[in-house]
Amino acid sequence: MRPSKRKRRSGDLFKERLDAIIDMDHSLVRLSGLVPWDVFDVDFGKHYRPMGRPAKPTRLMAGLHYLKHMHDLSDEETVERWVENPYWQYFCGFEFFQHQLPIDPSTMTRWRKRIGPEGMEKLLAATVGVAIERGTIKKSSLERISVDTTVQPKAIAHPTDSRLYHKALLLLVRQAKRAGIILRRSHTRVAKKAALMAGRYAHARQFKRMRRELKKLKTYLGRVYRDICRKITDNDGLKHRFARLLGLVERLLAQKPKDKDKLYSMHAPEVACIAKGKARTPYEFGSKIGIATTNREGLVLAARAFRGNPYDGHTLNDTISQAKQICGVEPDRVYVDRGYRGHDYEGEAKVMISGQRRGLTAQMKRELKRRSAIEATIGHMKTDGRLDRNFLNGKDGDAINALLAAAGHNLRLILNAIIFLLLWLGTITPKTVKTNIVPLLRTYKTSMA
């Protein structure tokens, strides 16, 4: 059932009103008055059934996700801190101070699945609209954007053949036990020893012995796989139940070291291996994200997740299309690095590549120099907005996490702009900023450098 409006209950008469105990000039209070909460009720209403138990208020759920990615918290930490912070409660639309958790943390997971990536694009679009309304950016800034790609690592262990074979074997044995299938032999004991020895031999650089243990693991996995396939042949229900897991195991057994689209994780088969040329992390395992920001202020306009490891130039058209859909403005100039040579963009905007010399005015040269500022924006999204490790499941989880990280970065920029305005007006003192709001200032200073 669709979310219902919060109604004042009889017990609220004896509770403390939030506007009586908080500073109404606080930056988060001012921001809460700028976000178009009513628009979310209309846009997300189609995701609910007409009958059933009323859902949690949309403003509460959207506000919790904003706060989560503004402060780099997990679902559990966000809900726990919400109870302690009256400003967060006011931001989420409550009038009286609450002493209980507003929701179970798992409700945030179900709400993300219900809304999907399309709904998260609306949350990001709302932050762009607030930035324009608040004066953090000018509307003309939307016509000049910088585009770059980054890797959003997935929350998986470093993939090795021994780990994958052993994990797949344990999953098959566990699923067979739940289904009541009696195996000829589970091989779990000897497989555990083989996986342990493979790691030891690899550490000692005794690769011939390591490969022997890997061959044992692959043999054990193949035996259990074939045993289960034989015993579910005549049972359509069990076939459907084992279809996904057996498909992953078959893919794992068939893949070669030099194959493309390899399987790197049993619980996240969508993970791709991406080489970025960094000395500290030669390879990263996750998804490629296309980021578009305003060239001057560093406000994020798009965060598009791509499957696999496409060439950067082949992601430009989709990234600009998402930015246009979110902002409603066709960009006039696009600044990219040299990795976008041979791009697939066919729009009207002029694409300028780093190092280009011909056909540039003095203003274009200055804006092209500022293209590298997007690197700092991506760094803040990773360190402060949960883009450095994605814990959400599936391809939709990759897209949702990237969009929410972008929304959280935009809200931090808007909050910092509000804080500087309050300092200029004398509403707050520098001492208040130093003790309470210093972490938020770092992002704004770097982006405006």
C-alpha positions as CSV (number, residue, x, y, z in Angstrom):
1,M,0.0,0.0,0.0
2,R,1.2,3.5,-0.7
3,P,2.9,5.5,2.1
4,S,0.5,7.5,4.3
5,K,1.1,11.0,5.7
6,R,2.2,11.2,9.3
7,K,-0.6,12.1,11.6
8,R,-0.3,13.6,15.0
9,R,-1.1,11.1,17.7
10,S,-2.5,11.8,21.2
11,G,0.8,10.8,22.8
12,D,2.7,13.5,20.9
13,L,1.1,16.2,23.1
14,F,3.6,15.3,25.9
15,K,6.6,15.0,23.6
16,E,9.2,17.7,22.9
17,R,8.8,19.5,19.6
18,L,11.9,19.4,17.4
19,D,11.6,23.1,16.4
20,A,11.8,24.0,20.1
21,I,15.1,22.1,20.8
22,I,17.1,22.6,17.6
23,D,18.6,25.6,15.8
24,M,16.3,26.5,13.0
25,D,19.1,28.2,11.2
26,H,21.1,25.0,11.0
27,S,22.3,24.1,7.5
28,L,20.5,20.7,7.5
29,V,17.2,22.4,8.6
30,R,17.5,24.9,5.7
31,L,18.3,22.1,3.3
32,S,15.2,20.2,4.4
33,G,13.1,23.1,3.2
34,L,14.6,23.0,-0.3
35,V,14.3,19.3,-1.2
36,P,11.0,18.6,-3.1
37,W,9.7,15.8,-0.9
38,D,6.1,16.0,-2.4
39,V,7.5,15.2,-5.8
40,F,8.9,11.9,-4.5
41,D,5.5,10.9,-3.2
42,V,4.1,11.3,-6.7
43,D,6.9,9.7,-8.6
44,F,7.3,6.7,-6.3
45,G,3.6,6.0,-5.8
46,K,3.4,3.8,-8.8
47,H,5.7,1.2,-7.1
48,Y,3.1,0.4,-4.4
49,R,0.1,-1.8,-4.5
50,P,-3.4,-0.2,-3.8
51,M,-4.1,-2.7,-0.9
52,G,-2.1,-3.9,2.1
53,R,-0.3,-2.4,5.0
54,P,0.7,1.3,4.6
55,A,4.4,1.7,3.7
56,K,6.8,3.9,5.5
57,P,6.7,7.6,4.6
58,T,8.6,8.4,1.4
59,R,10.3,11.4,3.0
60,L,11.7,9.2,5.7
61,M,13.1,6.6,3.3
62,A,14.6,9.1,0.9
63,G,16.0,11.2,3.7
64,L,17.7,8.2,5.3
65,H,19.4,7.3,2.0
66,Y,20.5,10.9,1.6
67,L,22.0,10.9,5.1
68,K,23.6,7.5,4.6
69,H,25.6,8.6,1.6
70,M,26.4,12.1,2.9
71,H,28.1,10.6,5.9
72,D,29.4,7.2,4.5
73,L,27.4,4.9,6.8
74,S,25.8,1.5,6.6
75,D,22.1,0.9,6.9
76,E,22.4,-0.1,10.5
77,E,24.6,2.9,11.4
78,T,22.3,5.3,9.7
79,V,19.2,4.1,11.6
80,E,21.0,4.1,14.9
81,R,22.4,7.6,14.4
82,W,19.0,8.9,13.3
83,V,17.6,8.2,16.8
84,E,20.4,10.2,18.4
85,N,20.3,13.2,16.1
86,P,17.3,15.6,16.2
87,Y,18.4,17.4,13.1
88,W,18.3,14.1,11.1
89,Q,14.8,13.5,12.5
90,Y,13.7,17.0,11.4
91,F,15.3,16.5,8.0
92,C,13.2,13.3,7.5
93,G,9.9,15.1,8.3
94,F,9.3,14.4,12.0
95,E,7.8,17.1,14.3
96,F,8.5,15.4,17.6
97,F,11.7,13.8,19.0
98,Q,11.7,10.1,18.6
99,H,13.2,7.6,21.0
100,Q,12.8,4.4,18.9
101,L,14.2,3.2,15.7
102,P,12.1,4.5,12.8
103,I,12.5,1.3,10.7
104,D,14.3,-2.0,10.7
105,P,17.6,-1.5,8.7
106,S,16.5,-4.3,6.3
107,T,13.6,-2.0,5.2
108,M,16.1,0.2,3.4
109,T,17.2,-2.8,1.3
110,R,13.7,-3.6,0.3
111,W,12.9,0.0,-0.5
112,R,15.9,0.3,-2.8
113,K,14.8,-2.8,-4.7
114,R,11.3,-1.4,-5.0
115,I,12.3,1.9,-6.3
116,G,15.2,0.7,-8.5
117,P,17.8,2.7,-10.5
118,E,15.1,4.8,-12.2
119,G,13.9,6.1,-8.8
120,M,17.5,6.8,-7.7
121,E,17.9,9.0,-10.7
122,K,15.0,11.1,-9.4
123,L,16.8,11.5,-6.1
124,L,19.9,12.7,-7.9
125,A,17.9,15.0,-10.1
126,A,16.4,16.5,-7.0
127,T,19.8,17.4,-5.7
128,V,20.7,19.1,-9.0
129,G,17.4,21.1,-8.8
130,V,18.2,22.2,-5.2
131,A,21.7,23.3,-6.2
132,I,20.3,25.5,-8.9
133,E,17.5,26.9,-6.7
134,R,19.9,27.5,-3.8
135,G,22.5,29.2,-6.1
136,T,25.3,26.7,-5.5
137,I,25.6,26.5,-9.3
138,K,24.3,28.6,-12.2
139,K,22.0,27.0,-14.7
140,S,24.5,27.8,-17.4
141,S,27.0,25.5,-15.7
142,L,24.9,22.5,-16.9
143,E,25.9,23.3,-20.4
144,R,29.7,22.7,-19.8
145,I,30.5,19.3,-18.2
146,S,33.4,17.1,-17.6
147,V,33.2,13.3,-18.0
148,D,35.4,10.6,-16.7
149,T,35.2,6.9,-15.7
150,T,36.2,5.1,-12.5
151,V,35.9,1.7,-11.0
152,Q,33.4,0.9,-8.3
153,P,34.9,-2.1,-6.5
154,K,32.5,-4.8,-5.4
155,A,32.5,-6.3,-1.8
156,I,34.1,-9.6,-2.8
157,A,37.2,-11.4,-1.7
158,H,40.2,-11.3,-4.0
159,P,39.4,-14.0,-6.6
160,T,41.7,-17.1,-6.9
161,D,41.0,-20.4,-8.6
162,S,41.3,-22.3,-5.3
163,R,38.9,-20.1,-3.5
164,L,36.3,-20.2,-6.3
165,Y,36.5,-24.0,-6.7
166,H,36.2,-24.5,-2.9
167,K,33.3,-22.0,-2.5
168,A,31.4,-23.5,-5.4
169,L,31.8,-27.0,-3.9
170,L,30.5,-25.9,-0.5
171,L,27.5,-24.2,-2.1
172,L,26.6,-27.3,-4.1
173,V,26.8,-29.5,-1.0
174,R,24.8,-27.1,1.1
175,Q,22.1,-26.8,-1.5
176,A,21.9,-30.6,-2.0
177,K,21.5,-31.1,1.8
178,R,18.7,-28.6,1.9
179,A,17.0,-30.3,-1.1
180,G,17.4,-33.8,0.5
181,I,19.8,-35.1,-2.1
182,I,22.2,-37.8,-0.8
183,L,25.5,-37.4,-2.6
184,R,27.9,-40.3,-3.3
185,R,30.7,-38.2,-1.6
186,S,30.8,-34.5,-0.7
187,H,34.6,-34.1,-0.8
188,T,34.3,-31.2,1.6
189,R,37.1,-32.5,3.9
190,V,39.7,-33.2,1.2
191,A,38.7,-30.0,-0.7
192,K,39.4,-27.9,2.3
193,K,42.9,-29.4,2.6
194,A,43.6,-29.0,-1.1
195,A,42.6,-25.3,-1.0
196,L,44.8,-24.7,2.0
197,M,47.8,-26.4,0.4
198,A,47.3,-24.5,-2.9
199,G,47.6,-21.2,-1.0
200,R,50.7,-22.4,0.8
201,Y,52.4,-23.6,-2.4
202,A,51.6,-20.3,-4.2
203,H,53.1,-18.4,-1.3
204,A,56.3,-20.6,-1.5
205,R,56.3,-20.1,-5.3
206,Q,56.0,-23.9,-5.9
207,F,53.7,-23.5,-8.8
208,K,53.9,-27.1,-10.1
209,R,52.6,-28.4,-6.7
210,M,50.0,-25.5,-6.6
211,R,48.6,-26.5,-10.0
212,R,48.4,-30.1,-8.8
213,E,46.2,-29.1,-5.9
214,L,44.0,-26.9,-8.2
215,K,43.5,-29.9,-10.4
216,K,42.3,-31.9,-7.4
217,L,39.9,-29.1,-6.4
218,K,38.5,-28.9,-9.9
219,T,38.0,-32.7,-10.0
220,Y,36.2,-32.7,-6.7
221,L,33.9,-30.0,-7.9
222,G,33.2,-31.8,-11.2
223,R,32.3,-35.0,-9.4
224,V,29.7,-33.3,-7.1
225,Y,28.4,-31.3,-10.1
226,R,27.8,-34.4,-12.2
227,D,26.3,-36.3,-9.2
228,I,23.7,-33.6,-8.6
229,C,22.9,-33.4,-12.3
230,R,22.2,-37.1,-12.5
231,K,19.9,-37.1,-9.4
232,I,17.7,-34.1,-10.5
233,T,17.2,-35.2,-14.1
234,D,13.6,-36.3,-13.6
235,N,12.6,-33.6,-11.1
236,D,11.5,-30.3,-12.7
237,G,11.2,-28.6,-9.3
238,L,14.8,-29.4,-8.4
239,K,16.0,-28.4,-11.8
240,H,14.5,-25.0,-11.4
241,R,15.9,-24.7,-7.9
242,F,19.4,-25.7,-8.9
243,A,19.4,-23.9,-12.3
244,R,21.3,-20.7,-11.3
245,L,23.9,-22.4,-9.2
246,L,24.6,-25.2,-11.7
247,G,24.9,-22.7,-14.4
248,L,27.6,-20.8,-12.5
249,V,29.5,-23.9,-11.7
250,E,29.4,-25.0,-15.3
251,R,30.7,-21.6,-16.3
252,L,33.4,-21.9,-13.7
253,L,34.5,-25.4,-14.8
254,A,34.7,-24.3,-18.5
255,Q,36.5,-21.0,-18.2
256,K,40.2,-20.7,-19.1
257,P,42.9,-18.3,-17.8
258,K,42.8,-16.1,-20.9
259,D,39.0,-16.1,-21.4
260,K,36.9,-12.9,-21.4
261,D,33.9,-12.5,-19.2
262,K,35.2,-14.8,-16.5
263,L,33.5,-15.6,-13.3
264,Y,35.2,-13.9,-10.3
265,S,32.6,-14.4,-7.5
266,M,29.9,-16.9,-6.9
267,H,27.6,-14.4,-5.1
268,A,28.3,-11.6,-7.6
269,P,28.7,-13.0,-11.1
270,E,28.4,-9.6,-12.6
271,V,31.8,-8.5,-11.4
272,A,34.4,-7.7,-14.0
273,C,38.2,-7.4,-13.8
274,I,39.3,-3.9,-14.7
275,A,42.9,-2.9,-15.1
276,K,43.5,0.8,-14.4
277,G,47.3,0.9,-14.4
278,K,47.7,1.9,-10.8
279,A,50.8,0.7,-9.0
280,R,48.9,0.0,-5.7
281,T,46.0,-1.7,-7.4
282,P,46.8,-3.1,-10.8
283,Y,43.5,-4.8,-11.1
284,E,40.1,-3.9,-9.5
285,F,37.1,-6.1,-9.4
286,G,33.7,-4.4,-9.8
287,S,31.9,-2.3,-12.4
288,K,32.9,0.7,-14.5
289,I,31.1,3.9,-13.7
290,G,30.8,6.9,-16.0
291,I,30.7,10.2,-14.0
292,A,29.6,13.6,-15.4
293,T,30.1,16.8,-13.4
294,T,29.8,20.5,-14.0
295,N,33.1,21.8,-15.2
296,R,33.3,24.7,-12.7
297,E,31.6,23.6,-9.5
298,G,32.0,19.8,-9.6
299,L,28.4,19.0,-9.1
300,V,27.6,15.5,-10.2
301,L,25.1,15.3,-13.0
302,A,25.3,11.6,-13.9
303,A,26.7,8.3,-12.5
304,R,26.1,5.5,-15.0
305,A,27.1,1.9,-14.3
306,F,28.3,-0.2,-17.2
307,R,28.5,-4.0,-17.5
308,G,31.9,-5.5,-18.0
309,N,34.9,-3.4,-19.0
310,P,33.9,-1.3,-22.0
311,Y,36.3,1.2,-23.7
312,D,35.9,4.6,-22.1
313,G,35.1,6.2,-25.5
314,H,32.1,3.8,-25.9
315,T,30.6,5.0,-22.6
316,L,30.5,8.7,-23.4
317,N,27.1,8.7,-25.2
318,D,25.3,6.8,-22.4
319,T,26.8,9.0,-19.7
320,I,25.8,12.2,-21.5
321,S,22.4,10.8,-22.2
322,Q,21.8,10.2,-18.5
323,A,23.1,13.7,-17.6
324,K,20.7,15.2,-20.1
325,Q,17.8,13.1,-18.7
326,I,18.6,14.1,-15.1
327,C,19.2,17.8,-15.8
328,G,16.9,18.4,-18.7
329,V,19.6,20.5,-20.4
330,E,21.6,19.6,-23.5
331,P,25.3,20.1,-22.8
332,D,27.2,22.5,-25.1
333,R,30.7,21.5,-24.3
334,V,32.1,18.2,-23.0
335,Y,35.6,17.9,-21.6
336,V,37.2,14.5,-21.4
337,D,40.7,12.9,-21.1
338,R,42.7,11.1,-23.8
339,G,41.1,7.8,-23.0
340,Y,38.0,9.0,-24.9
341,R,39.6,9.3,-28.3
342,G,37.4,7.5,-30.9
343,H,34.3,8.1,-28.7
344,D,30.8,7.1,-29.7
345,Y,29.0,10.4,-29.0
346,E,27.0,11.8,-31.9
347,G,25.2,14.7,-30.3
348,E,25.4,18.4,-30.9
349,A,27.8,19.1,-28.0
350,K,31.5,19.8,-28.8
351,V,33.7,17.2,-27.2
352,M,37.2,18.5,-26.3
353,I,39.9,16.0,-25.4
354,S,42.8,16.8,-23.0
355,G,45.9,17.9,-24.9
356,Q,43.8,19.4,-27.8
357,R,45.3,22.6,-29.2
358,R,43.4,23.6,-32.3
359,G,40.1,25.3,-32.4
360,L,40.1,26.4,-28.8
361,T,39.3,29.9,-27.4
362,A,40.9,31.2,-24.3
363,Q,37.8,30.3,-22.3
364,M,37.8,26.8,-23.6
365,K,41.5,26.4,-22.7
366,R,40.7,27.4,-19.1
367,E,37.8,25.0,-18.9
368,L,39.9,22.2,-20.4
369,K,42.5,22.7,-17.7
370,R,39.7,22.4,-15.1
371,R,38.8,19.0,-16.5
372,S,41.2,17.3,-14.1
373,A,39.1,18.6,-11.1
374,I,36.7,15.7,-11.7
375,E,39.4,13.4,-10.3
376,A,39.0,15.1,-6.9
377,T,35.3,14.8,-7.1
378,I,35.6,11.0,-7.8
379,G,38.0,10.8,-4.9
380,H,35.5,12.4,-2.5
381,M,32.7,10.2,-3.8
382,K,34.9,7.2,-2.9
383,T,36.2,8.3,0.5
384,D,33.1,10.1,1.7
385,G,30.2,8.6,-0.2
386,R,30.6,4.7,-0.3
387,L,31.7,4.5,-4.0
388,D,35.0,2.8,-2.9
389,R,33.2,-0.5,-2.0
390,N,29.8,-1.5,-3.2
391,F,27.8,-3.8,-0.8
392,L,24.6,-3.8,-2.9
393,N,23.7,-7.0,-4.8
394,G,23.4,-7.4,-8.5
395,K,23.6,-5.1,-11.5
396,D,20.9,-2.9,-10.1
397,G,22.9,-2.6,-6.9
398,D,25.9,-1.2,-8.9
399,A,23.7,1.5,-10.5
400,I,21.9,2.4,-7.3
401,N,25.0,2.7,-5.2
402,A,26.7,5.0,-7.9
403,L,23.6,7.2,-8.1
404,L,23.3,7.6,-4.3
405,A,27.0,8.3,-4.0
406,A,26.5,11.1,-6.5
407,A,23.5,12.5,-4.6
408,G,25.4,12.4,-1.3
409,H,28.3,14.3,-2.9
410,N,25.9,17.0,-4.3
411,L,24.2,17.4,-0.9
412,R,27.6,17.9,0.8
413,L,28.4,20.7,-1.7
414,I,25.0,22.3,-1.0
415,L,25.4,22.1,2.7
416,N,28.8,23.7,2.5
417,A,27.4,26.5,0.4
418,I,24.7,27.1,3.1
419,I,27.4,27.1,5.8
420,F,29.5,29.8,4.1
421,L,26.4,31.9,3.6
422,L,25.5,31.6,7.3
423,L,29.1,32.6,8.2
424,W,28.8,35.6,5.9
425,L,25.5,36.6,7.5
426,G,26.9,36.1,11.0
427,T,24.2,33.6,11.9
428,I,26.8,31.1,13.0
429,T,30.4,31.6,14.3
430,P,33.7,30.1,13.1
431,K,33.9,28.2,16.4
432,T,30.7,26.4,15.6
433,V,32.0,25.5,12.2
434,K,35.3,24.2,13.6
435,T,33.7,22.0,16.2
436,N,30.7,20.6,14.3
437,I,31.1,21.1,10.5
438,V,34.8,20.8,9.6
439,P,34.4,17.4,7.9
440,L,31.9,18.9,5.4
441,L,34.2,21.8,4.4
442,R,36.9,19.6,2.9
443,T,34.8,18.6,-0.1
444,Y,33.7,22.1,-1.0
445,K,37.2,23.7,-0.7
446,T,38.7,21.0,-3.0
447,S,35.9,21.3,-5.6
448,M,36.1,25.1,-5.8
449,A,39.9,25.2,-6.0
